[in-house]
């Protein structure tokens, strides 16, 4: 006789086994990708979401959330009294994927070997949106910040 606990764990174990298989297929498909971030970030992320069973509305989570972040460098502005008052310039950037309160993703091209260079960019998104996770990805590596 199979215990109720064993029956309850069977679907989870089966799902995990299938998950591993699906992730391996995904990794094999993308391992030699040499294209651009612009051409393939969304298909890459859609496929990854589908592997985990995440449902999404097309056009709802990809590059739809502009984030106002400080531009690189500061400008000084003269005041009426001749004092220089620092003025921070801002720019608007778009996260590659945003799952509200859960995760922000920033994709980079495969030729971007050093993801550390982009740490400040994703940290700026996190500071504005405060999701639980941040992910930097260049189609070869996933840097997950929790």
N, CA, C and O atoms as CSV, one atom per row, in Angstrom:
chain,resi,resn,atom,element,x,y,z
A,1,UNK,N,N,0.837,-1.173,0.000
A,1,UNK,CA,C,0.000,0.000,0.000
A,1,UNK,C,C,0.888,1.245,0.000
A,1,UNK,O,O,1.869,1.315,0.739
A,2,UNK,N,N,0.537,2.221,-0.831
A,2,UNK,CA,C,1.291,3.468,-0.924
A,2,UNK,C,C,0.712,4.458,0.076
A,2,UNK,O,O,-0.501,4.657,0.142
A,3,UNK,N,N,1.589,5.070,0.846
A,3,UNK,CA,C,1.117,6.022,1.852
A,3,UNK,C,C,0.616,7.294,1.169
A,3,UNK,O,O,1.053,7.613,0.064
A,4,UNK,N,N,-0.313,8.034,1.826
A,4,UNK,CA,C,-0.804,9.305,1.269
A,4,UNK,C,C,0.346,10.289,1.052
A,4,UNK,O,O,0.324,11.059,0.092
A,5,UNK,N,N,1.333,10.273,1.919
A,5,UNK,CA,C,2.484,11.178,1.789
A,5,UNK,C,C,3.266,10.867,0.513
A,5,UNK,O,O,3.666,11.788,-0.200
A,6,UNK,N,N,3.487,9.611,0.217
A,6,UNK,CA,C,4.218,9.218,-0.983
A,6,UNK,C,C,3.465,9.645,-2.241
A,6,UNK,O,O,4.070,10.086,-3.219
A,7,UNK,N,N,2.131,9.509,-2.206
A,7,UNK,CA,C,1.333,9.931,-3.366
A,7,UNK,C,C,1.420,11.432,-3.556
A,7,UNK,O,O,1.488,11.908,-4.689
A,8,UNK,N,N,1.419,12.191,-2.461
A,8,UNK,CA,C,1.499,13.651,-2.552
A,8,UNK,C,C,2.858,14.098,-3.082
A,8,UNK,O,O,2.944,15.097,-3.796
A,9,UNK,N,N,3.928,13.363,-2.737
A,9,UNK,CA,C,5.276,13.730,-3.175
A,9,UNK,C,C,5.549,13.314,-4.619
A,9,UNK,O,O,6.440,13.873,-5.258
A,10,UNK,N,N,4.805,12.350,-5.140
A,10,UNK,CA,C,5.059,11.852,-6.487
A,10,UNK,C,C,4.951,12.949,-7.544
A,10,UNK,O,O,5.852,13.064,-8.375
A,11,UNK,N,N,3.893,13.759,-7.552
A,11,UNK,CA,C,3.826,14.807,-8.575
A,11,UNK,C,C,4.982,15.800,-8.460
A,11,UNK,O,O,5.504,16.247,-9.481
A,12,UNK,N,N,5.386,16.147,-7.262
A,12,UNK,CA,C,6.492,17.083,-7.081
A,12,UNK,C,C,7.795,16.483,-7.595
A,12,UNK,O,O,8.571,17.161,-8.268
A,13,UNK,N,N,8.036,15.218,-7.281
A,13,UNK,CA,C,9.254,14.557,-7.740
A,13,UNK,C,C,9.252,14.435,-9.265
A,13,UNK,O,O,10.278,14.640,-9.914
A,14,UNK,N,N,8.109,14.104,-9.820
A,14,UNK,CA,C,7.990,13.991,-11.276
A,14,UNK,C,C,8.218,15.349,-11.934
A,14,UNK,O,O,8.906,15.447,-12.950
A,15,UNK,N,N,7.639,16.390,-11.353
A,15,UNK,CA,C,7.810,17.746,-11.887
A,15,UNK,C,C,9.276,18.151,-11.848
A,15,UNK,O,O,9.783,18.729,-12.809
A,16,UNK,N,N,9.969,17.853,-10.741
A,16,UNK,CA,C,11.383,18.212,-10.623
A,16,UNK,C,C,12.232,17.464,-11.653
A,16,UNK,O,O,13.163,18.027,-12.228
A,17,UNK,N,N,11.905,16.209,-11.875
A,17,UNK,CA,C,12.649,15.428,-12.867
A,17,UNK,C,C,12.439,16.016,-14.254
A,17,UNK,O,O,13.393,16.165,-15.016
A,18,UNK,N,N,11.203,16.348,-14.585
A,18,UNK,CA,C,10.915,16.958,-15.885
A,18,UNK,C,C,11.554,18.342,-15.981
A,18,UNK,O,O,12.004,18.743,-17.055
A,19,UNK,N,N,11.596,19.067,-14.876
A,19,UNK,CA,C,12.225,20.385,-14.856
A,19,UNK,C,C,13.693,20.278,-15.247
A,19,UNK,O,O,14.177,21.047,-16.078
A,20,UNK,N,N,14.388,19.339,-14.656
A,20,UNK,CA,C,15.797,19.144,-14.973
A,20,UNK,C,C,15.982,18.819,-16.455
A,20,UNK,O,O,16.879,19.360,-17.102
A,21,UNK,N,N,15.147,17.949,-16.987
A,21,UNK,CA,C,15.221,17.609,-18.412
A,21,UNK,C,C,14.989,18.843,-19.280
A,21,UNK,O,O,15.723,19.077,-20.240
A,22,UNK,N,N,13.965,19.635,-18.943
A,22,UNK,CA,C,13.655,20.833,-19.728
A,22,UNK,C,C,14.785,21.858,-19.646
A,22,UNK,O,O,15.105,22.510,-20.640
A,23,UNK,N,N,15.389,22.003,-18.466
A,23,UNK,CA,C,16.503,22.942,-18.311
A,23,UNK,C,C,17.723,22.495,-19.124
A,23,UNK,O,O,18.435,23.330,-19.681
A,24,UNK,N,N,17.960,21.207,-19.191
A,24,UNK,CA,C,19.089,20.711,-19.979
A,24,UNK,C,C,18.879,20.964,-21.471
A,24,UNK,O,O,19.814,21.336,-22.180
A,25,UNK,N,N,17.665,20.764,-21.937
A,25,UNK,CA,C,17.343,21.048,-23.340
A,25,UNK,C,C,17.536,22.543,-23.614
A,25,UNK,O,O,18.120,22.922,-24.629
A,26,UNK,N,N,17.050,23.375,-22.719
A,26,UNK,CA,C,17.186,24.827,-22.836
A,26,UNK,C,C,18.663,25.226,-22.891
A,26,UNK,O,O,19.060,26.013,-23.750
A,27,UNK,N,N,19.468,24.691,-21.987
A,27,UNK,CA,C,20.898,25.020,-21.927
A,27,UNK,C,C,21.612,24.606,-23.215
A,27,UNK,O,O,22.449,25.348,-23.729
A,28,UNK,N,N,21.282,23.421,-23.735
A,28,UNK,CA,C,21.904,22.969,-24.989
A,28,UNK,C,C,21.529,23.891,-26.151
A,28,UNK,O,O,22.363,24.198,-27.003
A,29,UNK,N,N,20.285,24.324,-26.177
A,29,UNK,CA,C,19.818,25.194,-27.266
A,29,UNK,C,C,20.566,26.521,-27.277
A,29,UNK,O,O,20.929,27.012,-28.346
A,30,UNK,N,N,20.801,27.107,-26.114
A,30,UNK,CA,C,21.360,28.456,-26.028
A,30,UNK,C,C,22.869,28.498,-25.817
A,30,UNK,O,O,23.452,29.581,-25.861
A,31,UNK,N,N,23.517,27.372,-25.591
A,31,UNK,CA,C,24.938,27.394,-25.204
A,31,UNK,C,C,25.861,27.993,-26.256
A,31,UNK,O,O,26.889,28.568,-25.898
A,32,UNK,N,N,25.536,27.882,-27.525
A,32,UNK,CA,C,26.397,28.414,-28.583
A,32,UNK,C,C,25.851,29.702,-29.197
A,32,UNK,O,O,26.338,30.145,-30.238
A,33,UNK,N,N,24.858,30.299,-28.570
A,33,UNK,CA,C,24.256,31.519,-29.105
A,33,UNK,C,C,25.282,32.641,-29.143
A,33,UNK,O,O,25.982,32.881,-28.159
A,34,UNK,N,N,25.374,33.326,-30.276
A,34,UNK,CA,C,26.327,34.430,-30.437
A,34,UNK,C,C,25.655,35.711,-30.901
A,34,UNK,O,O,26.352,36.664,-31.248
A,35,UNK,N,N,24.339,35.771,-30.921
A,35,UNK,CA,C,23.618,36.936,-31.425
A,35,UNK,C,C,23.644,38.112,-30.472
A,35,UNK,O,O,24.519,38.223,-29.613
A,36,UNK,N,N,22.673,38.984,-30.641
A,36,UNK,CA,C,22.622,40.204,-29.833
A,36,UNK,C,C,21.572,40.099,-28.727
A,36,UNK,O,O,20.652,39.282,-28.783
A,37,UNK,N,N,21.742,40.940,-27.741
A,37,UNK,CA,C,20.753,41.023,-26.661
A,37,UNK,C,C,19.405,41.443,-27.227
A,37,UNK,O,O,18.376,40.865,-26.877
A,38,UNK,N,N,19.404,42.448,-28.103
A,38,UNK,CA,C,18.160,42.982,-28.634
A,38,UNK,C,C,17.359,41.944,-29.409
A,38,UNK,O,O,16.130,41.926,-29.333
A,39,UNK,N,N,18.036,41.092,-30.143
A,39,UNK,CA,C,17.307,40.141,-30.981
A,39,UNK,C,C,16.785,38.930,-30.225
A,39,UNK,O,O,15.827,38.300,-30.673
A,40,UNK,N,N,17.386,38.589,-29.096
A,40,UNK,CA,C,17.035,37.303,-28.491
A,40,UNK,C,C,16.751,37.298,-26.998
A,40,UNK,O,O,16.448,36.240,-26.447
A,41,UNK,N,N,16.835,38.424,-26.331
A,41,UNK,CA,C,16.580,38.430,-24.886
A,41,UNK,C,C,15.161,37.960,-24.571
A,41,UNK,O,O,14.965,37.131,-23.681
A,42,UNK,N,N,14.176,38.482,-25.292
A,42,UNK,CA,C,12.796,38.101,-24.982
A,42,UNK,C,C,12.510,36.634,-25.276
A,42,UNK,O,O,11.911,35.970,-24.430
A,43,UNK,N,N,12.907,36.086,-26.435
A,43,UNK,CA,C,12.683,34.646,-26.631
A,43,UNK,C,C,13.385,33.788,-25.575
A,43,UNK,O,O,12.824,32.801,-25.101
A,44,UNK,N,N,14.606,34.165,-25.212
A,44,UNK,CA,C,15.351,33.449,-24.179
A,44,UNK,C,C,14.565,33.447,-22.874
A,44,UNK,O,O,14.394,32.398,-22.253
A,45,UNK,N,N,14.090,34.608,-22.458
A,45,UNK,CA,C,13.368,34.723,-21.186
A,45,UNK,C,C,11.994,34.058,-21.248
A,45,UNK,O,O,11.570,33.436,-20.274
A,46,UNK,N,N,11.293,34.179,-22.374
A,46,UNK,CA,C,10.000,33.501,-22.522
A,46,UNK,C,C,10.166,32.001,-22.331
A,46,UNK,O,O,9.414,31.373,-21.586
A,47,UNK,N,N,11.162,31.431,-23.011
A,47,UNK,CA,C,11.389,29.986,-22.897
A,47,UNK,C,C,11.721,29.591,-21.466
A,47,UNK,O,O,11.240,28.571,-20.972
A,48,UNK,N,N,12.532,30.387,-20.806
A,48,UNK,CA,C,12.895,30.085,-19.421
A,48,UNK,C,C,11.671,30.164,-18.503
A,48,UNK,O,O,11.486,29.307,-17.640
A,49,UNK,N,N,10.844,31.182,-18.688
A,49,UNK,CA,C,9.613,31.291,-17.888
A,49,UNK,C,C,8.701,30.089,-18.112
A,49,UNK,O,O,8.126,29.552,-17.165
A,50,UNK,N,N,8.572,29.673,-19.365
A,50,UNK,CA,C,7.705,28.541,-19.682
A,50,UNK,C,C,8.183,27.254,-19.024
A,50,UNK,O,O,7.367,26.428,-18.616
A,51,UNK,N,N,9.494,27.076,-18.916
A,51,UNK,CA,C,10.045,25.887,-18.264
A,51,UNK,C,C,9.541,25.798,-16.824
A,51,UNK,O,O,9.243,24.711,-16.328
A,52,UNK,N,N,9.450,26.942,-16.165
A,52,UNK,CA,C,9.008,26.975,-14.769
A,52,UNK,C,C,7.494,27.125,-14.623
A,52,UNK,O,O,6.980,27.210,-13.508
A,53,UNK,N,N,6.789,27.158,-15.743
A,53,UNK,CA,C,5.339,27.245,-15.689
A,53,UNK,C,C,4.816,28.625,-15.351
A,53,UNK,O,O,3.681,28.763,-14.895
A,54,UNK,N,N,5.634,29.656,-15.569
A,54,UNK,CA,C,5.204,31.027,-15.289
A,54,UNK,C,C,4.401,31.527,-16.482
A,54,UNK,O,O,4.887,31.545,-17.613
A,55,UNK,N,N,3.171,31.931,-16.213
A,55,UNK,CA,C,2.331,32.474,-17.273
A,55,UNK,C,C,2.550,33.970,-17.338
A,55,UNK,O,O,2.709,34.633,-16.313
A,56,UNK,N,N,2.556,34.492,-18.543
A,56,UNK,CA,C,2.751,35.919,-18.722
A,56,UNK,C,C,1.930,36.404,-19.897
A,56,UNK,O,O,1.593,35.639,-20.801
A,57,UNK,N,N,1.618,37.679,-19.870
A,57,UNK,CA,C,0.900,38.305,-20.963
A,57,UNK,C,C,1.929,38.949,-21.871
A,57,UNK,O,O,2.697,39.794,-21.410
A,58,UNK,N,N,1.975,38.582,-23.143
A,58,UNK,CA,C,2.942,39.222,-24.034
A,58,UNK,C,C,2.810,40.739,-23.971
A,58,UNK,O,O,1.711,41.291,-24.016
A,59,UNK,N,N,3.963,41.394,-23.866
A,59,UNK,CA,C,3.980,42.849,-23.779
A,59,UNK,C,C,3.810,43.371,-22.370
A,59,UNK,O,O,3.814,44.584,-22.161
A,60,UNK,N,N,3.660,42.491,-21.405
A,60,UNK,CA,C,3.383,42.934,-20.046
A,60,UNK,C,C,4.578,43.021,-19.126
A,60,UNK,O,O,4.545,43.794,-18.169
A,61,UNK,N,N,5.641,42.257,-19.374
A,61,UNK,CA,C,6.744,42.244,-18.420
A,61,UNK,C,C,8.095,42.578,-19.031
A,61,UNK,O,O,9.073,42.754,-18.304
A,62,UNK,N,N,8.168,42.668,-20.358
A,62,UNK,CA,C,9.444,42.920,-21.003
A,62,UNK,C,C,9.586,44.384,-21.402
A,62,UNK,O,O,8.765,44.920,-22.146
A,63,UNK,N,N,10.628,45.017,-20.902
A,63,UNK,CA,C,10.974,46.389,-21.234
A,63,UNK,C,C,9.770,47.326,-21.181
A,63,UNK,O,O,9.666,48.255,-21.982
A,64,UNK,N,N,8.882,47.086,-20.256
A,64,UNK,CA,C,7.696,47.915,-20.119
A,64,UNK,C,C,7.765,48.837,-18.918
A,64,UNK,O,O,6.855,49.639,-18.704
A,65,UNK,N,N,8.810,48.741,-18.143
A,65,UNK,CA,C,8.903,49.497,-16.905
A,65,UNK,C,C,10.096,50.442,-16.944
A,65,UNK,O,O,11.213,50.063,-16.595
A,66,UNK,N,N,9.846,51.691,-17.378
A,66,UNK,CA,C,10.956,52.637,-17.382
A,66,UNK,C,C,11.381,52.960,-15.950
A,66,UNK,O,O,10.545,53.101,-15.057
A,67,UNK,N,N,12.688,53.074,-15.749
A,67,UNK,CA,C,13.237,53.372,-14.433
A,67,UNK,C,C,14.100,54.611,-14.559
A,67,UNK,O,O,14.981,54.676,-15.416
A,68,UNK,N,N,13.852,55.591,-13.711
A,68,UNK,CA,C,14.638,56.820,-13.705
A,68,UNK,C,C,15.844,56.594,-12.798
A,68,UNK,O,O,15.700,56.371,-11.596
A,69,UNK,N,N,17.027,56.653,-13.389
A,69,UNK,CA,C,18.253,56.405,-12.636
A,69,UNK,C,C,19.228,57.558,-12.858
A,69,UNK,O,O,19.190,58.210,-13.902
A,70,UNK,N,N,20.111,57.815,-11.874
A,70,UNK,CA,C,21.094,58.884,-12.060
A,70,UNK,C,C,22.000,58.584,-13.252
A,70,UNK,O,O,22.484,57.464,-13.413
A,71,UNK,N,N,22.218,59.593,-14.074
A,71,UNK,CA,C,23.132,59.450,-15.208
A,71,UNK,C,C,24.558,59.426,-14.680
A,71,UNK,O,O,24.823,59.892,-13.572
A,72,UNK,N,N,25.447,58.900,-15.450
A,72,UNK,CA,C,26.846,58.861,-15.027
A,72,UNK,C,C,27.399,60.281,-14.992
A,72,UNK,O,O,27.203,61.059,-15.925
A,73,UNK,N,N,28.101,60.612,-13.891
A,73,UNK,CA,C,28.678,61.941,-13.747
A,73,UNK,C,C,27.674,62.916,-13.169
A,73,UNK,O,O,26.467,62.688,-13.238
A,74,UNK,N,N,28.173,64.005,-12.599
A,74,UNK,CA,C,27.297,65.033,-12.029
A,74,UNK,C,C,27.588,66.368,-12.698
A,74,UNK,O,O,28.702,66.617,-13.158
A,75,UNK,N,N,26.586,67.211,-12.745
A,75,UNK,CA,C,26.735,68.549,-13.297
A,75,UNK,C,C,26.593,69.553,-12.162
A,75,UNK,O,O,25.823,69.334,-11.227
A,76,UNK,N,N,27.331,70.650,-12.241
A,76,UNK,CA,C,27.200,71.704,-11.249
A,76,UNK,C,C,26.430,72.858,-11.874
A,76,UNK,O,O,26.601,73.165,-13.054
A,77,UNK,N,N,25.584,73.491,-11.078
A,77,UNK,CA,C,24.787,74.596,-11.564
A,77,UNK,C,C,25.072,75.803,-10.674
A,77,UNK,O,O,25.033,75.697,-9.448
A,78,UNK,N,N,25.357,76.943,-11.288
A,78,UNK,CA,C,25.619,78.156,-10.524
A,78,UNK,C,C,24.313,78.674,-9.940
A,78,UNK,O,O,23.291,78.718,-10.625
A,79,UNK,N,N,24.355,79.070,-8.662
A,79,UNK,CA,C,23.182,79.668,-8.043
A,79,UNK,C,C,23.288,81.184,-8.181
A,79,UNK,O,O,24.280,81.695,-8.702
A,80,UNK,N,N,22.298,81.880,-7.729
A,80,UNK,CA,C,22.246,83.335,-7.772
A,80,UNK,C,C,23.419,83.956,-7.020
A,80,UNK,O,O,23.877,85.043,-7.373
A,81,UNK,N,N,23.907,83.274,-5.986
A,81,UNK,CA,C,24.970,83.803,-5.139
A,81,UNK,C,C,26.349,83.290,-5.531
A,81,UNK,O,O,27.314,83.505,-4.799
A,82,UNK,N,N,26.457,82.632,-6.647
A,82,UNK,CA,C,27.747,82.169,-7.133
A,82,UNK,C,C,28.186,80.822,-6.601
A,82,UNK,O,O,29.228,80.309,-7.008
A,83,UNK,N,N,27.411,80.236,-5.698
A,83,UNK,CA,C,27.761,78.919,-5.184
A,83,UNK,C,C,27.449,77.863,-6.242
A,83,UNK,O,O,26.464,77.955,-6.975
A,84,UNK,N,N,28.300,76.883,-6.292
A,84,UNK,CA,C,28.021,75.756,-7.187
A,84,UNK,C,C,27.178,74.749,-6.426
A,84,UNK,O,O,27.576,74.261,-5.368
A,85,UNK,N,N,26.045,74.454,-6.957
A,85,UNK,CA,C,25.131,73.501,-6.323
A,85,UNK,C,C,25.076,72.249,-7.191
A,85,UNK,O,O,24.701,72.330,-8.360
A,86,UNK,N,N,25.444,71.095,-6.640
A,86,UNK,CA,C,25.437,69.892,-7.486
A,86,UNK,C,C,24.018,69.538,-7.912
A,86,UNK,O,O,23.079,69.548,-7.116
A,87,UNK,N,N,23.902,69.231,-9.173
A,87,UNK,CA,C,22.611,68.808,-9.712
A,87,UNK,C,C,22.819,67.451,-10.350
A,87,UNK,O,O,23.666,67.294,-11.230
A,88,UNK,N,N,22.063,66.489,-9.917
A,88,UNK,CA,C,22.200,65.150,-10.463
A,88,UNK,C,C,21.340,65.052,-11.709
A,88,UNK,O,O,20.148,65.359,-11.684
A,89,UNK,N,N,21.951,64.624,-12.789
A,89,UNK,CA,C,21.212,64.404,-14.025
A,89,UNK,C,C,20.650,62.987,-14.000
A,89,UNK,O,O,21.286,62.060,-13.499
A,90,UNK,N,N,19.461,62.840,-14.542
A,90,UNK,CA,C,18.823,61.529,-14.586
A,90,UNK,C,C,18.611,61.091,-16.026
A,90,UNK,O,O,18.530,61.906,-16.946
A,91,UNK,N,N,18.526,59.803,-16.186
A,91,UNK,CA,C,18.211,59.215,-17.477
A,91,UNK,C,C,17.165,58.120,-17.247
A,91,UNK,O,O,16.998,57.637,-16.126
A,92,UNK,N,N,16.480,57.742,-18.292
A,92,UNK,CA,C,15.483,56.672,-18.175
A,92,UNK,C,C,16.002,55.437,-18.893
A,92,UNK,O,O,16.404,55.494,-20.055
A,93,UNK,N,N,15.986,54.329,-18.183
A,93,UNK,CA,C,16.397,53.049,-18.746
A,93,UNK,C,C,15.247,52.066,-18.585
A,93,UNK,O,O,14.332,52.288,-17.792
A,94,UNK,N,N,15.301,50.999,-19.329
A,94,UNK,CA,C,14.262,49.972,-19.247
A,94,UNK,C,C,14.883,48.639,-18.860
A,94,UNK,O,O,15.861,48.185,-19.455
A,95,UNK,N,N,14.289,48.030,-17.850
A,95,UNK,CA,C,14.735,46.703,-17.427
A,95,UNK,C,C,14.331,45.705,-18.512
A,95,UNK,O,O,13.284,45.859,-19.142
A,96,UNK,N,N,15.151,44.696,-18.726
A,96,UNK,CA,C,14.804,43.711,-19.751
A,96,UNK,C,C,13.589,42.880,-19.351
A,96,UNK,O,O,12.777,42.517,-20.202
A,97,UNK,N,N,13.464,42.580,-18.073
A,97,UNK,CA,C,12.266,41.878,-17.593
A,97,UNK,C,C,12.039,42.272,-16.147
A,97,UNK,O,O,12.978,42.377,-15.357
A,98,UNK,N,N,10.778,42.487,-15.818
A,98,UNK,CA,C,10.427,42.825,-14.446
A,98,UNK,C,C,9.190,42.043,-14.036
A,98,UNK,O,O,8.129,42.165,-14.650
A,99,UNK,N,N,9.339,41.243,-12.994
A,99,UNK,CA,C,8.206,40.549,-12.383
A,99,UNK,C,C,7.961,41.296,-11.076
A,99,UNK,O,O,8.738,41.154,-10.132
A,100,UNK,N,N,6.898,42.086,-11.008
A,100,UNK,CA,C,6.687,42.972,-9.850
A,100,UNK,C,C,6.903,42.284,-8.505
A,100,UNK,O,O,6.353,41.219,-8.223
A,101,UNK,N,N,7.723,42.933,-7.694
A,101,UNK,CA,C,8.087,42.532,-6.335
A,101,UNK,C,C,8.890,41.226,-6.282
A,101,UNK,O,O,9.335,40.823,-5.207
A,102,UNK,N,N,9.076,40.572,-7.411
A,102,UNK,CA,C,9.780,39.286,-7.405
A,102,UNK,C,C,11.189,39.417,-7.969
A,102,UNK,O,O,12.163,39.096,-7.288
A,103,UNK,N,N,11.302,39.887,-9.213
A,103,UNK,CA,C,12.608,39.820,-9.866
A,103,UNK,C,C,12.760,40.871,-10.957
A,103,UNK,O,O,11.805,41.202,-11.660
A,104,UNK,N,N,13.964,41.383,-11.083
A,104,UNK,CA,C,14.338,42.227,-12.217
A,104,UNK,C,C,15.493,41.537,-12.937
A,104,UNK,O,O,16.439,41.066,-12.305
A,105,UNK,N,N,15.404,41.483,-14.273
A,105,UNK,CA,C,16.428,40.843,-15.110
A,105,UNK,C,C,17.082,41.883,-15.980
A,105,UNK,O,O,16.423,42.788,-16.493
A,106,UNK,N,N,18.366,41.754,-16.143
A,106,UNK,CA,C,19.096,42.563,-17.122
A,106,UNK,C,C,19.899,41.604,-17.985
A,106,UNK,O,O,20.762,40.876,-17.495
A,107,UNK,N,N,19.606,41.615,-19.262
A,107,UNK,CA,C,20.278,40.732,-20.218
A,107,UNK,C,C,21.405,41.502,-20.894
A,107,UNK,O,O,21.302,42.705,-21.136
A,108,UNK,N,N,22.471,40.788,-21.191
A,108,UNK,CA,C,23.607,41.329,-21.921
A,108,UNK,C,C,23.953,40.365,-23.044
A,108,UNK,O,O,23.610,39.184,-22.989
A,109,UNK,N,N,24.626,40.869,-24.048
A,109,UNK,CA,C,25.026,40.036,-25.184
A,109,UNK,C,C,26.057,39.002,-24.734
A,109,UNK,O,O,26.765,39.225,-23.753
A,110,UNK,N,N,26.147,37.872,-25.443
A,110,UNK,CA,C,27.121,36.838,-25.078
A,110,UNK,C,C,28.567,37.344,-25.068
A,110,UNK,O,O,29.404,36.817,-24.335
A,111,UNK,N,N,28.854,38.350,-25.867
A,111,UNK,CA,C,30.229,38.880,-25.902
A,111,UNK,C,C,30.579,39.656,-24.632
A,111,UNK,O,O,31.749,39.956,-24.392
A,112,UNK,N,N,29.570,39.983,-23.818
A,112,UNK,CA,C,29.796,40.673,-22.543
A,112,UNK,C,C,30.264,39.626,-21.537
A,112,UNK,O,O,29.451,39.027,-20.833
A,113,UNK,N,N,31.560,39.413,-21.473
A,113,UNK,CA,C,32.125,38.353,-20.627
A,113,UNK,C,C,32.130,38.710,-19.144
A,113,UNK,O,O,31.987,37.830,-18.295
A,114,UNK,N,N,32.294,39.996,-18.825
A,114,UNK,CA,C,32.411,40.427,-17.431
A,114,UNK,C,C,31.104,41.065,-16.959
A,114,UNK,O,O,30.893,42.265,-17.132
A,115,UNK,N,N,30.243,40.263,-16.370
A,115,UNK,CA,C,28.957,40.779,-15.904
A,115,UNK,C,C,29.111,41.756,-14.741
A,115,UNK,O,O,28.215,42.563,-14.494
A,116,UNK,N,N,30.216,41.695,-14.036
A,116,UNK,CA,C,30.448,42.604,-12.905
A,116,UNK,C,C,30.365,44.064,-13.353
A,116,UNK,O,O,29.974,44.929,-12.570
A,117,UNK,N,N,30.727,44.338,-14.592
A,117,UNK,CA,C,30.688,45.699,-15.136
A,117,UNK,C,C,29.266,46.262,-15.076
A,117,UNK,O,O,29.087,47.478,-14.997
A,118,UNK,N,N,28.265,45.397,-15.113
A,118,UNK,CA,C,26.869,45.832,-15.166
A,118,UNK,C,C,26.163,45.766,-13.806
A,118,UNK,O,O,24.954,45.978,-13.713
A,119,UNK,N,N,26.920,45.475,-12.774
A,119,UNK,CA,C,26.350,45.370,-11.432
A,119,UNK,C,C,25.658,46.669,-11.013
A,119,UNK,O,O,24.555,46.624,-10.469
A,120,UNK,N,N,26.278,47.810,-11.251
A,120,UNK,CA,C,25.676,49.087,-10.843
A,120,UNK,C,C,24.357,49.350,-11.560
A,120,UNK,O,O,23.434,49.923,-10.982
A,121,UNK,N,N,24.270,48.932,-12.819
A,121,UNK,CA,C,23.031,49.125,-13.571
A,121,UNK,C,C,21.877,48.370,-12.913
A,121,UNK,O,O,20.815,48.946,-12.675
A,122,UNK,N,N,22.080,47.089,-12.619
A,122,UNK,CA,C,20.987,46.313,-12.028
A,122,UNK,C,C,20.726,46.743,-10.585
A,122,UNK,O,O,19.592,46.676,-10.111
A,123,UNK,N,N,21.762,47.180,-9.896
A,123,UNK,CA,C,21.578,47.681,-8.535
A,123,UNK,C,C,20.723,48.948,-8.540
A,123,UNK,O,O,19.926,49.167,-7.628
A,124,UNK,N,N,20.887,49.772,-9.559
A,124,UNK,CA,C,20.038,50.963,-9.707
A,124,UNK,C,C,18.581,50.590,-9.902
A,124,UNK,O,O,17.697,51.238,-9.342
A,125,UNK,N,N,18.320,49.555,-10.687
A,125,UNK,CA,C,16.947,49.079,-10.866
A,125,UNK,C,C,16.392,48.567,-9.535
A,125,UNK,O,O,15.254,48.857,-9.166
A,126,UNK,N,N,17.223,47.801,-8.826
A,126,UNK,CA,C,16.774,47.255,-7.549
A,126,UNK,C,C,16.427,48.385,-6.575
A,126,UNK,O,O,15.423,48.311,-5.866
A,127,UNK,N,N,17.255,49.426,-6.542
A,127,UNK,CA,C,17.026,50.536,-5.617
A,127,UNK,C,C,15.689,51.223,-5.888
A,127,UNK,O,O,15.057,51.737,-4.964
A,128,UNK,N,N,15.260,51.235,-7.136
A,128,UNK,CA,C,13.984,51.879,-7.483
A,128,UNK,C,C,12.787,50.954,-7.298
A,128,UNK,O,O,11.715,51.401,-6.891
A,129,UNK,N,N,12.965,49.654,-7.599
A,129,UNK,CA,C,11.827,48.733,-7.632
A,129,UNK,C,C,11.748,47.807,-6.420
A,129,UNK,O,O,10.662,47.338,-6.081
A,130,UNK,N,N,12.858,47.537,-5.770
A,130,UNK,CA,C,12.968,46.669,-4.592
A,130,UNK,C,C,12.381,45.267,-4.760
A,130,UNK,O,O,11.602,44.821,-3.918
A,131,UNK,N,N,12.748,44.565,-5.843
A,131,UNK,CA,C,12.289,43.179,-5.959
A,131,UNK,C,C,13.105,42.283,-5.034
A,131,UNK,O,O,14.133,42.698,-4.499
A,132,UNK,N,N,12.644,41.074,-4.856
A,132,UNK,CA,C,13.361,40.124,-3.996
A,132,UNK,C,C,14.665,39.651,-4.639
A,132,UNK,O,O,15.661,39.435,-3.949
A,133,UNK,N,N,14.652,39.491,-5.972
A,133,UNK,CA,C,15.826,38.978,-6.681
A,133,UNK,C,C,16.221,39.920,-7.818
A,133,UNK,O,O,15.397,40.666,-8.349
A,134,UNK,N,N,17.514,39.864,-8.176
A,134,UNK,CA,C,18.033,40.533,-9.357
A,134,UNK,C,C,18.815,39.478,-10.133
A,134,UNK,O,O,19.484,38.632,-9.540
A,135,UNK,N,N,18.729,39.531,-11.468
A,135,UNK,CA,C,19.470,38.574,-12.281
A,135,UNK,C,C,20.165,39.315,-13.420
A,135,UNK,O,O,19.539,40.078,-14.156
A,136,UNK,N,N,21.449,39.080,-13.548
A,136,UNK,CA,C,22.237,39.523,-14.696
A,136,UNK,C,C,22.524,38.285,-15.528
A,136,UNK,O,O,22.860,37.232,-14.985
A,137,UNK,N,N,22.394,38.406,-16.842
A,137,UNK,CA,C,22.577,37.225,-17.690
A,137,UNK,C,C,23.182,37.622,-19.031
A,137,UNK,O,O,22.795,38.634,-19.614
A,138,UNK,N,N,24.126,36.829,-19.518
A,138,UNK,CA,C,24.703,37.046,-20.847
A,138,UNK,C,C,24.500,35.818,-21.751
A,138,UNK,O,O,25.310,35.563,-22.643
A,139,UNK,N,N,23.450,35.083,-21.525
A,139,UNK,CA,C,23.101,33.871,-22.261
A,139,UNK,C,C,24.010,32.690,-21.906
A,139,UNK,O,O,23.744,31.565,-22.331
A,140,UNK,N,N,25.061,32.922,-21.145
A,140,UNK,CA,C,25.972,31.859,-20.718
A,140,UNK,C,C,25.941,31.694,-19.204
A,140,UNK,O,O,26.008,30.585,-18.674
A,141,UNK,N,N,25.837,32.824,-18.530
A,141,UNK,CA,C,25.870,32.845,-17.066
A,141,UNK,C,C,24.643,33.560,-16.547
A,141,UNK,O,O,24.148,34.505,-17.161
A,142,UNK,N,N,24.160,33.097,-15.410
A,142,UNK,CA,C,23.101,33.789,-14.666
A,142,UNK,C,C,23.699,34.181,-13.326
A,142,UNK,O,O,24.100,33.321,-12.542
A,143,UNK,N,N,23.758,35.479,-13.064
A,143,UNK,CA,C,24.186,35.952,-11.744
A,143,UNK,C,C,22.916,36.294,-10.985
A,143,UNK,O,O,22.223,37.249,-11.337
A,144,UNK,N,N,22.607,35.539,-9.965
A,144,UNK,CA,C,21.373,35.739,-9.211
A,144,UNK,C,C,21.718,36.352,-7.863
A,144,UNK,O,O,22.480,35.793,-7.074
A,145,UNK,N,N,21.130,37.521,-7.625
A,145,UNK,CA,C,21.315,38.223,-6.355
A,145,UNK,C,C,20.023,38.051,-5.546
A,145,UNK,O,O,18.926,38.311,-6.042
A,146,UNK,N,N,20.173,37.614,-4.314
A,146,UNK,CA,C,18.985,37.421,-3.473
A,146,UNK,C,C,19.116,38.256,-2.201
A,146,UNK,O,O,18.221,38.237,-1.356
